[in-house]
Amino acid sequence: MESNAIYPGSFDPITNGHIDIIRRGAKLFPRIVVAVLQNPKKTTLFATEERVEIIREIFRQEPQIEVASFHGLLVKFAAERGIRIVIRGLRAVSDFEYEFQMALMNQNLSPELEFLFMMPSAPYTFLNSGVVKEVFALGGSVRDLVPPVVEQRLHEKLSRDNPSIQ
Ligand code: PNS
């Protein structure tokens, strides 16, 4: 019987689509570890600590949801935590190839790791972090796409006059 699951990602920033998967995942497992990738090779809008802080703020009243950062291989982080289940969201056919490749590579590295794919709830099928950043930078509303804390952080981070988005 499995106990915990990892939900890894870049979360730059976390969206309502991610939150939907996390909360639904939390109904399946006693504990979900949201694992924020710290990748020095990838330029992100929010620093790792900021992404972790934002996600902790969102789930501060949900002790079942833990937030941590990791660097290096996901299989190593999972092994350190003694977790065998990885949750990923699968939005559309376009996600499939990337997710399939990643799952197979991880399984190759660690055969005991299982990937569990969850479909997003319908309103979030089009949503990803890149879209949120682009819409916000171009002056569109992201109110229905991210929680208020993310919208606030986007305002703090990006001057409307100089929207340098990654
Ligand atoms: O939100 P993302 O960017 O689609 O998440 C991708 C993530 C963080 C799950 C993936 O890049 C990852 O697990 N990176 C850690 C490095 C790793 O384990 N690579 C080997 C498997 S492809």
Backbone and ligand atoms as CSV (ligand in chain L), in Angstrom:
chain,resi,resn,atom,element,x,y,z
A,1,MET,N,N,0.849,-1.201,0.000
A,1,MET,CA,C,0.000,0.000,0.000
A,1,MET,C,C,0.882,1.248,0.000
A,2,GLU,N,N,0.693,2.100,-1.016
A,2,GLU,CA,C,1.505,3.311,-1.086
A,2,GLU,C,C,0.966,4.364,-0.142
A,3,SER,N,N,1.855,5.248,0.315
A,3,SER,CA,C,1.358,6.310,1.176
A,3,SER,C,C,1.439,7.672,0.499
A,4,ASN,N,N,2.631,8.071,0.097
A,4,ASN,CA,C,2.794,9.442,-0.382
A,4,ASN,C,C,3.073,9.494,-1.888
A,5,ALA,N,N,2.846,10.679,-2.451
A,5,ALA,CA,C,3.148,10.877,-3.873
A,5,ALA,C,C,3.873,12.204,-4.051
A,6,ILE,N,N,4.681,12.262,-5.109
A,6,ILE,CA,C,5.388,13.503,-5.460
A,6,ILE,C,C,4.692,14.126,-6.665
A,7,TYR,N,N,4.548,15.435,-6.622
A,7,TYR,CA,C,4.046,16.165,-7.794
A,7,TYR,C,C,5.147,17.152,-8.184
A,8,PRO,N,N,6.019,16.778,-9.129
A,8,PRO,CA,C,7.158,17.644,-9.468
A,8,PRO,C,C,6.828,18.622,-10.587
A,9,GLY,N,N,7.553,19.710,-10.625
A,9,GLY,CA,C,7.362,20.659,-11.718
A,9,GLY,C,C,8.212,21.894,-11.541
A,10,SER,N,N,8.106,22.792,-12.523
A,10,SER,CA,C,8.838,24.058,-12.442
A,10,SER,C,C,8.019,25.099,-11.684
A,11,PHE,N,N,6.711,25.089,-11.874
A,11,PHE,CA,C,5.792,25.985,-11.157
A,11,PHE,C,C,6.244,27.450,-11.224
A,12,ASP,N,N,6.480,27.923,-12.438
A,12,ASP,CA,C,7.005,29.292,-12.624
A,12,ASP,C,C,6.012,30.167,-13.393
A,13,PRO,N,N,4.886,30.547,-12.808
A,13,PRO,CA,C,4.440,30.268,-11.442
A,13,PRO,C,C,3.416,29.128,-11.431
A,14,ILE,N,N,3.018,28.740,-10.221
A,14,ILE,CA,C,1.948,27.744,-10.070
A,14,ILE,C,C,0.646,28.355,-10.611
A,15,THR,N,N,-0.172,27.516,-11.264
A,15,THR,CA,C,-1.452,27.992,-11.825
A,15,THR,C,C,-2.612,27.249,-11.154
A,16,ASN,N,N,-3.824,27.688,-11.479
A,16,ASN,CA,C,-5.000,26.983,-10.955
A,16,ASN,C,C,-5.072,25.550,-11.479
A,17,GLY,N,N,-4.466,25.313,-12.632
A,17,GLY,CA,C,-4.425,23.948,-13.176
A,17,GLY,C,C,-3.588,23.036,-12.295
A,18,HIS,N,N,-2.412,23.521,-11.860
A,18,HIS,CA,C,-1.577,22.745,-10.935
A,18,HIS,C,C,-2.321,22.491,-9.617
A,19,ILE,N,N,-2.953,23.541,-9.130
A,19,ILE,CA,C,-3.632,23.462,-7.823
A,19,ILE,C,C,-4.764,22.426,-7.872
A,20,ASP,N,N,-5.462,22.414,-8.992
A,20,ASP,CA,C,-6.528,21.422,-9.210
A,20,ASP,C,C,-5.962,19.998,-9.094
A,21,ILE,N,N,-4.850,19.750,-9.760
A,21,ILE,CA,C,-4.246,18.404,-9.724
A,21,ILE,C,C,-3.780,18.070,-8.299
A,22,ILE,N,N,-3.158,19.041,-7.628
A,22,ILE,CA,C,-2.633,18.791,-6.276
A,22,ILE,C,C,-3.777,18.429,-5.325
A,23,ARG,N,N,-4.857,19.213,-5.372
A,23,ARG,CA,C,-5.976,18.962,-4.435
A,23,ARG,C,C,-6.668,17.643,-4.758
A,24,ARG,N,N,-6.788,17.334,-6.035
A,24,ARG,CA,C,-7.415,16.043,-6.384
A,24,ARG,C,C,-6.487,14.886,-6.027
A,25,GLY,N,N,-5.186,15.101,-6.202
A,25,GLY,CA,C,-4.209,14.078,-5.813
A,25,GLY,C,C,-4.239,13.826,-4.314
A,26,ALA,N,N,-4.481,14.901,-3.568
A,26,ALA,CA,C,-4.505,14.797,-2.098
A,26,ALA,C,C,-5.705,13.977,-1.607
A,27,LYS,N,N,-6.659,13.727,-2.504
A,27,LYS,CA,C,-7.777,12.851,-2.123
A,27,LYS,C,C,-7.405,11.378,-2.319
A,28,LEU,N,N,-6.323,11.166,-3.068
A,28,LEU,CA,C,-5.911,9.787,-3.368
A,28,LEU,C,C,-4.784,9.302,-2.467
A,29,PHE,N,N,-4.000,10.264,-1.949
A,29,PHE,CA,C,-2.836,9.908,-1.133
A,29,PHE,C,C,-2.865,10.701,0.166
A,30,PRO,N,N,-2.367,10.119,1.249
A,30,PRO,CA,C,-2.381,10.848,2.516
A,30,PRO,C,C,-1.522,12.111,2.475
A,31,ARG,N,N,-0.462,12.061,1.654
A,31,ARG,CA,C,0.437,13.215,1.594
A,31,ARG,C,C,0.940,13.427,0.171
A,32,ILE,N,N,0.925,14.686,-0.260
A,32,ILE,CA,C,1.483,15.020,-1.582
A,32,ILE,C,C,2.679,15.939,-1.346
A,33,VAL,N,N,3.809,15.579,-1.918
A,33,VAL,CA,C,4.983,16.455,-1.846
A,33,VAL,C,C,5.090,17.206,-3.174
A,34,VAL,N,N,4.834,18.502,-3.128
A,34,VAL,CA,C,4.985,19.331,-4.325
A,34,VAL,C,C,6.481,19.646,-4.428
A,35,ALA,N,N,7.122,19.136,-5.475
A,35,ALA,CA,C,8.578,19.239,-5.594
A,35,ALA,C,C,8.938,20.253,-6.679
A,36,VAL,N,N,9.501,21.364,-6.255
A,36,VAL,CA,C,9.821,22.478,-7.154
A,36,VAL,C,C,11.244,22.298,-7.682
A,37,LEU,N,N,11.360,22.204,-8.991
A,37,LEU,CA,C,12.693,21.984,-9.575
A,37,LEU,C,C,13.554,23.241,-9.497
A,38,GLN,N,N,14.742,23.029,-8.951
A,38,GLN,CA,C,15.748,24.094,-8.924
A,38,GLN,C,C,16.728,23.771,-10.032
A,39,ASN,N,N,16.627,24.537,-11.127
A,39,ASN,CA,C,17.440,24.210,-12.297
A,39,ASN,C,C,18.286,25.412,-12.692
A,40,PRO,N,N,19.564,25.417,-12.309
A,40,PRO,CA,C,20.404,26.581,-12.596
A,40,PRO,C,C,20.562,26.844,-14.092
A,41,LYS,N,N,20.272,25.839,-14.922
A,41,LYS,CA,C,20.451,26.013,-16.372
A,41,LYS,C,C,19.248,26.693,-17.016
A,42,LYS,N,N,18.136,26.769,-16.269
A,42,LYS,CA,C,16.923,27.347,-16.852
A,42,LYS,C,C,16.618,28.678,-16.177
A,43,THR,N,N,16.418,29.710,-16.989
A,43,THR,CA,C,16.074,31.014,-16.424
A,43,THR,C,C,14.594,31.015,-16.085
A,44,THR,N,N,14.289,31.332,-14.839
A,44,THR,CA,C,12.885,31.365,-14.429
A,44,THR,C,C,12.531,32.785,-14.002
A,45,LEU,N,N,11.243,33.108,-14.062
A,45,LEU,CA,C,10.806,34.432,-13.607
A,45,LEU,C,C,10.951,34.523,-12.087
A,46,PHE,N,N,10.507,33.481,-11.403
A,46,PHE,CA,C,10.588,33.450,-9.938
A,46,PHE,C,C,11.726,32.530,-9.503
A,47,ALA,N,N,12.498,32.981,-8.522
A,47,ALA,CA,C,13.571,32.157,-7.968
A,47,ALA,C,C,12.949,30.939,-7.280
A,48,THR,N,N,13.746,29.913,-7.100
A,48,THR,CA,C,13.234,28.677,-6.469
A,48,THR,C,C,12.565,28.992,-5.134
A,49,GLU,N,N,13.231,29.801,-4.294
A,49,GLU,CA,C,12.688,30.108,-2.963
A,49,GLU,C,C,11.343,30.820,-3.075
A,50,GLU,N,N,11.228,31.685,-4.079
A,50,GLU,CA,C,9.962,32.404,-4.274
A,50,GLU,C,C,8.843,31.440,-4.674
A,51,ARG,N,N,9.174,30.520,-5.576
A,51,ARG,CA,C,8.155,29.556,-6.032
A,51,ARG,C,C,7.697,28.687,-4.858
A,52,VAL,N,N,8.664,28.266,-4.045
A,52,VAL,CA,C,8.330,27.445,-2.861
A,52,VAL,C,C,7.453,28.249,-1.898
A,53,GLU,N,N,7.858,29.477,-1.652
A,53,GLU,CA,C,7.132,30.360,-0.722
A,53,GLU,C,C,5.672,30.574,-1.169
A,54,ILE,N,N,5.503,30.828,-2.465
A,54,ILE,CA,C,4.157,31.063,-3.023
A,54,ILE,C,C,3.285,29.818,-2.824
A,55,ILE,N,N,3.847,28.662,-3.130
A,55,ILE,CA,C,3.044,27.421,-3.046
A,55,ILE,C,C,2.716,27.109,-1.578
A,56,ARG,N,N,3.677,27.361,-0.681
A,56,ARG,CA,C,3.414,27.141,0.760
A,56,ARG,C,C,2.293,28.042,1.244
A,57,GLU,N,N,2.302,29.280,0.755
A,57,GLU,CA,C,1.255,30.235,1.135
A,57,GLU,C,C,-0.123,29.720,0.693
A,58,ILE,N,N,-0.186,29.195,-0.519
A,58,ILE,CA,C,-1.465,28.703,-1.060
A,58,ILE,C,C,-2.005,27.537,-0.233
A,59,PHE,N,N,-1.113,26.650,0.193
A,59,PHE,CA,C,-1.557,25.430,0.894
A,59,PHE,C,C,-1.305,25.509,2.396
A,60,ARG,N,N,-1.190,26.734,2.935
A,60,ARG,CA,C,-0.787,26.853,4.345
A,60,ARG,C,C,-1.778,26.200,5.302
A,61,GLN,N,N,-3.024,26.054,4.886
A,61,GLN,CA,C,-4.008,25.416,5.770
A,61,GLN,C,C,-4.304,23.980,5.359
A,62,GLU,N,N,-3.428,23.414,4.531
A,62,GLU,CA,C,-3.620,22.024,4.091
A,62,GLU,C,C,-2.354,21.224,4.420
A,63,PRO,N,N,-2.266,20.739,5.676
A,63,PRO,CA,C,-1.037,20.095,6.128
A,63,PRO,C,C,-0.667,18.832,5.361
A,64,GLN,N,N,-1.636,18.307,4.633
A,64,GLN,CA,C,-1.405,17.104,3.835
A,64,GLN,C,C,-0.484,17.402,2.639
A,65,ILE,N,N,-0.371,18.705,2.323
A,65,ILE,CA,C,0.422,19.094,1.154
A,65,ILE,C,C,1.727,19.747,1.600
A,66,GLU,N,N,2.819,19.091,1.264
A,66,GLU,CA,C,4.145,19.582,1.638
A,66,GLU,C,C,4.813,20.188,0.404
A,67,VAL,N,N,5.604,21.207,0.612
A,67,VAL,CA,C,6.296,21.833,-0.520
A,67,VAL,C,C,7.801,21.772,-0.270
A,68,ALA,N,N,8.546,21.292,-1.259
A,68,ALA,CA,C,9.999,21.199,-1.128
A,68,ALA,C,C,10.618,21.542,-2.465
A,69,SER,N,N,11.907,21.877,-2.453
A,69,SER,CA,C,12.594,22.056,-3.731
A,69,SER,C,C,13.558,20.895,-3.916
A,70,PHE,N,N,13.905,20.646,-5.171
A,70,PHE,CA,C,14.910,19.608,-5.427
A,70,PHE,C,C,15.759,20.029,-6.611
A,71,HIS,N,N,16.954,19.475,-6.660
A,71,HIS,CA,C,17.790,19.685,-7.840
A,71,HIS,C,C,18.355,18.336,-8.247
A,72,GLY,N,N,18.802,18.247,-9.468
A,72,GLY,CA,C,19.305,16.956,-9.951
A,72,GLY,C,C,18.152,16.052,-10.345
A,73,LEU,N,N,18.399,14.763,-10.253
A,73,LEU,CA,C,17.427,13.796,-10.761
A,73,LEU,C,C,16.213,13.644,-9.855
A,74,LEU,N,N,15.052,13.569,-10.507
A,74,LEU,CA,C,13.801,13.335,-9.776
A,74,LEU,C,C,13.836,11.975,-9.067
A,75,VAL,N,N,14.401,10.973,-9.737
A,75,VAL,CA,C,14.438,9.624,-9.126
A,75,VAL,C,C,15.231,9.639,-7.820
A,76,LYS,N,N,16.257,10.495,-7.754
A,76,LYS,CA,C,17.080,10.582,-6.540
A,76,LYS,C,C,16.268,11.217,-5.409
A,77,PHE,N,N,15.561,12.285,-5.756
A,77,PHE,CA,C,14.726,12.957,-4.754
A,77,PHE,C,C,13.646,11.997,-4.237
A,78,ALA,N,N,13.037,11.254,-5.164
A,78,ALA,CA,C,11.977,10.309,-4.780
A,78,ALA,C,C,12.556,9.230,-3.847
A,79,ALA,N,N,13.743,8.736,-4.188
A,79,ALA,CA,C,14.360,7.687,-3.367
A,79,ALA,C,C,14.683,8.216,-1.972
A,80,GLU,N,N,15.200,9.445,-1.910
A,80,GLU,CA,C,15.529,10.056,-0.605
A,80,GLU,C,C,14.289,10.157,0.278
A,81,ARG,N,N,13.139,10.434,-0.368
A,81,ARG,CA,C,11.882,10.571,0.371
A,81,ARG,C,C,11.171,9.237,0.558
A,82,GLY,N,N,11.681,8.185,-0.061
A,82,GLY,CA,C,11.028,6.877,0.022
A,82,GLY,C,C,9.673,6.863,-0.669
A,83,ILE,N,N,9.551,7.638,-1.752
A,83,ILE,CA,C,8.275,7.743,-2.472
A,83,ILE,C,C,8.428,7.096,-3.854
A,84,ARG,N,N,7.389,6.320,-4.248
A,84,ARG,CA,C,7.450,5.601,-5.524
A,84,ARG,C,C,6.464,6.119,-6.556
A,85,ILE,N,N,5.573,7.005,-6.133
A,85,ILE,CA,C,4.537,7.484,-7.050
A,85,ILE,C,C,4.800,8.934,-7.449
A,86,VAL,N,N,4.790,9.188,-8.747
A,86,VAL,CA,C,4.943,10.548,-9.262
A,86,VAL,C,C,3.656,10.915,-10.000
A,87,ILE,N,N,3.059,12.015,-9.616
A,87,ILE,CA,C,1.846,12.492,-10.296
A,87,ILE,C,C,2.244,13.545,-11.320
A,88,ARG,N,N,1.665,13.444,-12.501
A,88,ARG,CA,C,1.825,14.491,-13.518
A,88,ARG,C,C,0.465,14.760,-14.151
A,89,GLY,N,N,0.257,15.999,-14.536
A,89,GLY,CA,C,-0.971,16.344,-15.256
A,89,GLY,C,C,-0.764,16.123,-16.748
A,90,LEU,N,N,-1.797,15.667,-17.413
A,90,LEU,CA,C,-1.727,15.455,-18.861
A,90,LEU,C,C,-2.897,16.204,-19.480
A,91,ARG,N,N,-2.570,17.336,-20.117
A,91,ARG,CA,C,-3.655,18.200,-20.592
A,91,ARG,C,C,-4.183,17.808,-21.951
A,92,ALA,N,N,-3.289,17.620,-22.871
A,92,ALA,CA,C,-3.737,17.408,-24.252
A,92,ALA,C,C,-2.753,16.470,-24.934
A,93,VAL,N,N,-3.083,16.083,-26.139
A,93,VAL,CA,C,-2.210,15.179,-26.898
A,93,VAL,C,C,-0.809,15.781,-27.010
A,94,SER,N,N,-0.767,17.121,-27.100
A,94,SER,CA,C,0.532,17.792,-27.246
A,94,SER,C,C,1.453,17.544,-26.041
A,95,ASP,N,N,0.896,17.262,-24.879
A,95,ASP,CA,C,1.719,16.966,-23.696
A,95,ASP,C,C,2.293,15.555,-23.756
A,96,PHE,N,N,1.632,14.701,-24.536
A,96,PHE,CA,C,1.877,13.277,-24.394
A,96,PHE,C,C,3.323,12.872,-24.666
A,97,GLU,N,N,3.871,13.370,-25.775
A,97,GLU,CA,C,5.206,12.920,-26.174
A,97,GLU,C,C,6.267,13.238,-25.115
A,98,TYR,N,N,6.197,14.491,-24.610
A,98,TYR,CA,C,7.139,14.943,-23.573
A,98,TYR,C,C,6.982,14.102,-22.304
A,99,GLU,N,N,5.732,13.902,-21.886
A,99,GLU,CA,C,5.479,13.160,-20.658
A,99,GLU,C,C,5.863,11.682,-20.801
A,100,PHE,N,N,5.573,11.142,-21.968
A,100,PHE,CA,C,5.876,9.738,-22.242
A,100,PHE,C,C,7.387,9.516,-22.164
A,101,GLN,N,N,8.135,10.418,-22.809
A,101,GLN,CA,C,9.589,10.323,-22.819
A,101,GLN,C,C,10.154,10.455,-21.402
A,102,MET,N,N,9.598,11.415,-20.666
A,102,MET,CA,C,10.094,11.654,-19.298
A,102,MET,C,C,9.794,10.453,-18.395
A,103,ALA,N,N,8.576,9.930,-18.507
A,103,ALA,CA,C,8.199,8.787,-17.673
A,103,ALA,C,C,9.081,7.574,-17.992
A,104,LEU,N,N,9.311,7.344,-19.277
A,104,LEU,CA,C,10.121,6.184,-19.661
A,104,LEU,C,C,11.569,6.342,-19.214
A,105,MET,N,N,12.096,7.571,-19.341
A,105,MET,CA,C,13.468,7.810,-18.899
A,105,MET,C,C,13.589,7.602,-17.390
A,106,ASN,N,N,12.622,8.111,-16.653
A,106,ASN,CA,C,12.649,7.932,-15.199
A,106,ASN,C,C,12.503,6.463,-14.812
A,107,GLN,N,N,11.657,5.759,-15.555
A,107,GLN,CA,C,11.466,4.340,-15.257
A,107,GLN,C,C,12.733,3.548,-15.567
A,108,ASN,N,N,13.431,4.026,-16.596
A,108,ASN,CA,C,14.696,3.403,-16.949
A,108,ASN,C,C,15.730,3.618,-15.836
A,109,LEU,N,N,15.696,4.818,-15.257
A,109,LEU,CA,C,16.637,5.140,-14.173
A,109,LEU,C,C,16.253,4.439,-12.871
A,110,SER,N,N,14.959,4.269,-12.668
A,110,SER,CA,C,14.476,3.686,-11.417
A,110,SER,C,C,13.179,2.909,-11.686
A,111,PRO,N,N,13.294,1.613,-11.982
A,111,PRO,CA,C,12.132,0.824,-12.418
A,111,PRO,C,C,10.992,0.785,-11.405
A,112,GLU,N,N,11.291,1.040,-10.145
A,112,GLU,CA,C,10.191,0.960,-9.160
A,112,GLU,C,C,9.337,2.233,-9.097
A,113,LEU,N,N,9.777,3.266,-9.827
A,113,LEU,CA,C,9.001,4.513,-9.828
A,113,LEU,C,C,7.784,4.388,-10.747
A,114,GLU,N,N,6.627,4.763,-10.256
A,114,GLU,CA,C,5.413,4.713,-11.078
A,114,GLU,C,C,4.911,6.125,-11.355
A,115,PHE,N,N,4.581,6.393,-12.601
A,115,PHE,CA,C,4.001,7.690,-12.968
A,115,PHE,C,C,2.487,7.555,-13.061
A,116,LEU,N,N,1.805,8.465,-12.412
A,116,LEU,CA,C,0.350,8.472,-12.431
A,116,LEU,C,C,-0.093,9.768,-13.120
A,117,PHE,N,N,-0.780,9.630,-14.251
A,117,PHE,CA,C,-1.192,10.821,-15.009
A,117,PHE,C,C,-2.638,11.164,-14.703
A,118,MET,N,N,-2.853,12.441,-14.436
A,118,MET,CA,C,-4.204,12.901,-14.139
A,118,MET,C,C,-4.633,13.928,-15.180
A,119,MET,N,N,-5.857,13.801,-15.645
A,119,MET,CA,C,-6.406,14.789,-16.574
A,119,MET,C,C,-6.792,16.035,-15.779
A,120,PRO,N,N,-6.548,17.206,-16.333
A,120,PRO,CA,C,-6.982,18.410,-15.610
A,120,PRO,C,C,-8.500,18.520,-15.635
A,121,SER,N,N,-9.057,19.259,-14.699
A,121,SER,CA,C,-10.478,19.579,-14.798
A,121,SER,C,C,-10.654,20.458,-16.045
A,122,ALA,N,N,-11.821,20.350,-16.673
A,122,ALA,CA,C,-12.038,20.966,-17.997
A,122,ALA,C,C,-11.592,22.422,-18.128
A,123,PRO,N,N,-11.868,23.304,-17.134
A,123,PRO,CA,C,-11.500,24.715,-17.360
A,123,PRO,C,C,-9.996,24.948,-17.467
A,124,TYR,N,N,-9.183,23.957,-17.107
A,124,TYR,CA,C,-7.734,24.185,-17.064
A,124,TYR,C,C,-6.972,23.498,-18.190
A,125,THR,N,N,-7.686,22.950,-19.163
A,125,THR,CA,C,-7.000,22.170,-20.195
A,125,THR,C,C,-6.055,23.021,-21.050
A,126,PHE,N,N,-6.344,24.306,-21.142
A,126,PHE,CA,C,-5.534,25.192,-21.994
A,126,PHE,C,C,-4.430,25.899,-21.214
A,127,LEU,N,N,-4.404,25.689,-19.896
A,127,LEU,CA,C,-3.615,26.549,-19.011
A,127,LEU,C,C,-2.195,26.026,-18.770
A,128,ASN,N,N,-1.222,26.912,-18.887
A,128,ASN,CA,C,0.129,26.586,-18.402
A,128,ASN,C,C,0.811,27.867,-17.929
A,129,SER,N,N,1.945,27.711,-17.258
A,129,SER,CA,C,2.621,28.866,-16.646
A,129,SER,C,C,3.051,29.881,-17.699
A,130,GLY,N,N,3.475,29.393,-18.855
A,130,GLY,CA,C,3.932,30.287,-19.917
A,130,GLY,C,C,2.813,31.193,-20.413
A,131,VAL,N,N,1.632,30.634,-20.568
A,131,VAL,CA,C,0.473,31.408,-21.012
A,131,VAL,C,C,0.146,32.494,-19.989
A,132,VAL,N,N,0.187,32.120,-18.706
A,132,VAL,CA,C,-0.096,33.083,-17.630
A,132,VAL,C,C,0.871,34.265,-17.711
A,133,LYS,N,N,2.162,33.984,-17.861
A,133,LYS,CA,C,3.168,35.051,-17.896
A,133,LYS,C,C,2.966,35.946,-19.116
A,134,GLU,N,N,2.656,35.312,-20.246
A,134,GLU,CA,C,2.473,36.095,-21.470
A,134,GLU,C,C,1.236,36.992,-21.367
A,135,VAL,N,N,0.113,36.413,-20.928
A,135,VAL,CA,C,-1.124,37.200,-20.823
A,135,VAL,C,C,-0.904,38.370,-19.862
A,136,PHE,N,N,-0.276,38.081,-18.722
A,136,PHE,CA,C,-0.057,39.130,-17.727
A,136,PHE,C,C,0.838,40.237,-18.295
A,137,ALA,N,N,1.926,39.826,-18.934
A,137,ALA,CA,C,2.881,40.806,-19.464
A,137,ALA,C,C,2.251,41.700,-20.523
A,138,LEU,N,N,1.251,41.154,-21.227
A,138,LEU,CA,C,0.609,41.934,-22.291
A,138,LEU,C,C,-0.620,42.686,-21.788
A,139,GLY,N,N,-0.808,42.675,-20.465
A,139,GLY,CA,C,-1.867,43.493,-19.886
A,139,GLY,C,C,-3.207,42.789,-19.733
A,140,GLY,N,N,-3.262,41.481,-20.015
A,140,GLY,CA,C,-4.513,40.732,-19.865
A,140,GLY,C,C,-4.733,40.318,-18.415
A,141,SER,N,N,-5.979,39.931,-18.132
A,141,SER,CA,C,-6.297,39.519,-16.763
A,141,SER,C,C,-5.962,38.040,-16.558
A,142,VAL,N,N,-5.307,37.757,-15.439
A,142,VAL,CA,C,-4.993,36.358,-15.102
A,142,VAL,C,C,-5.788,35.923,-13.872
A,143,ARG,N,N,-6.782,36.718,-13.517
A,143,ARG,CA,C,-7.560,36.498,-12.293
A,143,ARG,C,C,-8.147,35.093,-12.180
A,144,ASP,N,N,-8.622,34.564,-13.308
A,144,ASP,CA,C,-9.237,33.227,-13.257
A,144,ASP,C,C,-8.223,32.105,-13.471
A,145,LEU,N,N,-6.980,32.486,-13.687
A,145,LEU,CA,C,-5.976,31.480,-14.048
A,145,LEU,C,C,-5.057,31.103,-12.896
A,146,VAL,N,N,-4.875,32.047,-11.967
A,146,VAL,CA,C,-3.947,31.827,-10.846
A,146,VAL,C,C,-4.594,32.338,-9.555
A,147,PRO,N,N,-4.133,31.859,-8.380
A,147,PRO,CA,C,-4.675,32.399,-7.130
A,147,PRO,C,C,-4.188,33.835,-6.901
A,148,PRO,N,N,-4.883,34.590,-6.024
A,148,PRO,CA,C,-4.527,35.998,-5.812
A,148,PRO,C,C,-3.056,36.217,-5.439
A,149,VAL,N,N,-2.482,35.304,-4.670
A,149,VAL,CA,C,-1.077,35.499,-4.257
A,149,VAL,C,C,-0.142,35.498,-5.475
A,150,VAL,N,N,-0.458,34.704,-6.476
A,150,VAL,CA,C,0.390,34.674,-7.683
A,150,VAL,C,C,0.206,35.957,-8.488
A,151,GLU,N,N,-1.040,36.395,-8.583
A,151,GLU,CA,C,-1.299,37.639,-9.315
A,151,GLU,C,C,-0.537,38.794,-8.654
A,152,GLN,N,N,-0.587,38.817,-7.332
A,152,GLN,CA,C,0.115,39.843,-6.563
A,152,GLN,C,C,1.622,39.793,-6.823
A,153,ARG,N,N,2.173,38.577,-6.788
A,153,ARG,CA,C,3.617,38.411,-7.018
A,153,ARG,C,C,4.001,38.818,-8.444
A,154,LEU,N,N,3.107,38.546,-9.398
A,154,LEU,CA,C,3.393,38.955,-10.777
A,154,LEU,C,C,3.449,40.477,-10.870
A,155,HIS,N,N,2.513,41.125,-10.164
A,155,HIS,CA,C,2.506,42.596,-10.150
A,155,HIS,C,C,3.815,43.125,-9.568
A,156,GLU,N,N,4.242,42.510,-8.454
A,156,GLU,CA,C,5.474,42.965,-7.794
A,156,GLU,C,C,6.696,42.734,-8.682
A,157,LYS,N,N,6.657,41.616,-9.397
A,157,LYS,CA,C,7.831,41.195,-10.167
A,157,LYS,C,C,7.999,41.972,-11.470
A,158,LEU,N,N,6.863,42.236,-12.100
A,158,LEU,CA,C,6.943,42.782,-13.452
A,158,LEU,C,C,6.356,44.174,-13.537
A,159,SER,N,N,7.177,45.097,-13.905
A,159,SER,CA,C,6.654,46.420,-14.188
A,159,SER,C,C,5.919,46.356,-15.522
A,160,ARG,N,N,4.722,46.912,-15.536
A,160,ARG,CA,C,3.941,46.898,-16.780
A,160,ARG,C,C,4.689,47.598,-17.912
A,161,ASP,N,N,5.588,48.537,-17.537
A,161,ASP,CA,C,6.316,49.288,-18.576
A,161,ASP,C,C,7.461,48.492,-19.151
A,162,ASN,N,N,7.871,47.488,-18.409
A,162,ASN,CA,C,9.023,46.723,-18.850
A,162,ASN,C,C,8.784,45.232,-18.646
A,163,PRO,N,N,7.882,44.680,-19.401
A,163,PRO,CA,C,7.501,43.289,-19.172
A,163,PRO,C,C,8.518,42.296,-19.748
A,164,SER,N,N,9.623,42.136,-19.053
A,164,SER,CA,C,10.627,41.188,-19.571
A,164,SER,C,C,10.305,39.806,-19.032
A,165,ILE,N,N,9.606,39.064,-19.833
A,165,ILE,CA,C,9.111,37.739,-19.444
A,165,ILE,C,C,10.017,36.673,-20.050
A,166,GLN,N,N,10.250,35.635,-19.266
A,166,GLN,CA,C,11.026,34.506,-19.796
A,166,GLN,C,C,10.110,33.619,-20.607
L,1,PNS,O1,O,6.783,21.730,-14.913
L,1,PNS,P1,P,7.767,21.015,-15.805
L,1,PNS,O2,O,8.864,21.969,-16.215
L,1,PNS,O3,O,7.114,20.338,-16.972
L,1,PNS,O4,O,8.432,19.868,-14.885
L,1,PNS,C1,C,9.455,19.073,-15.395
L,1,PNS,C2,C,10.153,18.250,-14.286
L,1,PNS,C3,C,10.625,19.152,-13.173
L,1,PNS,C4,C,9.170,17.236,-13.717
L,1,PNS,C5,C,11.344,17.508,-14.946
L,1,PNS,O5,O,12.082,18.412,-15.703
L,1,PNS,C6,C,12.259,16.829,-13.944
L,1,PNS,O6,O,11.873,15.913,-13.250
L,1,PNS,N1,N,13.514,17.300,-13.866
L,1,PNS,C7,C,14.509,16.771,-12.971
L,1,PNS,C8,C,15.685,16.208,-13.754
L,1,PNS,C9,C,15.464,14.756,-14.132
L,1,PNS,O7,O,15.171,13.918,-13.311
L,1,PNS,N2,N,15.676,14.437,-15.438
L,1,PNS,C10,C,15.601,13.099,-15.946
L,1,PNS,C11,C,14.233,12.674,-16.406
L,1,PNS,S1,S,13.728,13.428,-17.909
